[in-house]
Amino acid sequence: GFHPDLPEQRKAELFSLVLSGFEHYAKANGCSLIGIKDVPEPTTAAFGAVFSDRAFAGIPGLPTAWLDINFDSIETYMARLSSGTRKDMRRKMKSFE
């Protein structure tokens, strides 16, 4: 984000500089395809010209999900799930061990 007192035009200039650094780093490391994932809609709207001037294109993605953490342990959370979901979650967690 940007400091709220920063003028909108300056934000666009700074964002363009950040993208320049990103593009330079990608090129220096042999990346031929680059992208920015999960850009919030307000950012896309505010800096659409900056993106399009650099040939970035928006691609729809999955919506962001929020989970209220109103449980005190993973066991309490798992107890709230259906038996099928618990089984699937246990399988996935075991694969990380």
N, C-alpha and C positions, 0 to 999 in steps of 0.2 A: 504494500500500500504506500500511499504518499501522505506526507504531512498535510493536514486539512488547510493550512494557510498557503500552500503552494498554488500558484495560478494554474488553470487548466492547460494553457499553452505550454507552460514549463513542464507539466507532467508528461505531455505528449513528447516533448523533446527528450526528456530523461528516459522515457520508455523506449524511444527509438535508439538511444545510446545503449540501453540494456540489450535490446535485440541485436545491435551491431556487435556487441561483445560476444553474445551467444553464437551468432553466425561466424564470427572470426574463430572462436574456439572450435566450433564444429568443423570448419574448413581445415584448420591446422591439424585436426585429428582424423582427417579422412572421411568425415561423415558426408554422404551425398544426399541424404534425406534427413531433414530435421523437422521437429514439430514441438508444439507447446500443448500440453495436456491439461484438460479441465480448466480452461479459462472462464472465469465467472462472466455471466452475461453483462453486468455493468462495465466490466473491463473491455469486453468485445465491442460494446456500443461506444464507449468513450474513445477507444483507440482503433476503431475500424479502419480508418485511413492509414494508420501506421502499419497495420497488418497487411492491407491490400497493396500498399506501395512496395512491400517487400515480398509480394507473391505468396503470402500465407493465406490459406483458405480455411474457413470453419467447417468442421465435420461434426455432426451431431454425435453425442455420446449418451451414456446412461445417466439418469438423474442422480444427484447426490442424495445419499440416504443418511439420516441422523438417527442415532440410537441413544435414548436417554439412559444414562448409567444410574439406575435407581435400584441397584442390587449390590449386596456387599461381597459377593464372591462369584466365581464362575459357576460353582455348583448351584447357587441360588438362581442364576440366570438360566442354566441348563434345565432346571426343574420346571421352568415356565414353558419350555418348548414341548412340542408334540413328541411322541416316542420316536417317530420316523426322523424328525429333524435332529433330535438328540443323538440318534445312532449315526446319522450323517456327520454331525459336528465332531463326535468322538473319533470317527474314522479319519476325518481331516486333521484333527489335532494330533492323532497318533502318527500321521505321515510326517509331521514336523519333528518328531523325536529322533 
